[in-house]
């Protein structure tokens, strides 16, 4: 059994849904050490979220943002407004998607479905850099594999 952990710092992004699968994989080459296991992805923020969804058509990301804005409009009479009008809606959207994912590892790679990708959902207009803790636990690949 082996455990590996690293932290990924994502560059600031505008409000929207952003595909970050490649950045996660580049930050964690230790995945290659695993025969099988789990990668836990934890986003250390309360105004952004992380989720899995369709990774091929960028229209999906635009439609996701539109749907989120309709489900959680900024125009509601929120009480928590001290950090700006986009902050409380961001907290609600984060609770809808969540702050973590767990993805199986198989033969040193993420066992994602054909069309699945990892999304950072930035719910603030200017969220700043985001930190993600990546933790893998599993069985080591045999030497020479």
ABEGO torsion letter per residue (X at the ends): XBBBBBBBBBBBBBBEBBBAAAAAAAABAAAAABABEBBBBBBABAABBBBBBBAABAAAAAAAAAAAAAABBAABBBABAAAEAAAAAAAAAAAAAEABBBBBBBGGBBBBBAABBBBBBBABABAEBBBBBBBBBEBBBBBGX
